[in-house]
Amino acid sequence: MTGERGNTVQPPSSPVPAILGVGGIGVPIARLWSAAGHEIALGSREPGRLRARIAPHRITGEVTTLVEAAAAADVVLLAVPYPALDEVLDQVGPALAGKIVIDATNPMGLSEEGHIISTLGTALTSGEATAKRLPHSHVVRAFSHVMEELLWPRGTGQRHFWGMALAGDDPRSKDTVAALVRDAGFTPVDIGSLAESRPLDPGGVLFPHMFTPADLARAVGARTPVAAR
């Protein structure tokens, strides 16, 4: 990875992933990562209910509590509903220290005019807000700007044709997340730091849309062209 905005990032070795909140985002990502050969820790407030939900799918991994799943993994995907995020982070925060946290949550609301907006306003991006809550973790924003019902069909039927934006402040953590994005069937595109990640948030130019890697880079004003590898 070169570190320049808009460059397609390159995958390092595979980490051990966990998913907290296996719902509209978590289930398709769990299926995609399982298909790529990952053994996943799946965390839920109701493990028994989650086991029944994922039974029809070919998902390889252990279903446990939120804290147990976070503790068992190298990389943790936050895929809980945004209203539940503070409560979940209160529970699992200590288990996330020193780990990579992929923030796929969205503080989405509607303006009076009916436009999609971030409920955080303009003070912080969603990634910055999560990083503020997790000062001892490496937060990377990813899997947040694509409509959840498209994750499985696009990640399987058109592998690596579509771009997936990611943003974060630690280059090595972004490399690791980029590998997981590629394992999910998308081409990772680095759009910069968490402060530069507003295009990924509700109301941003990428939300909730899909782009080829080159079109994604153009949409955020990337300085260099993207090569889809």
Summary of the structure (lengths in Angstrom):
residues: 229
radius of gyration: 16.1
end to end distance: 12.4
largest distance: 48.0
contacts: 807
relative contact order: 0.19
helix: 37%
strand: 18%
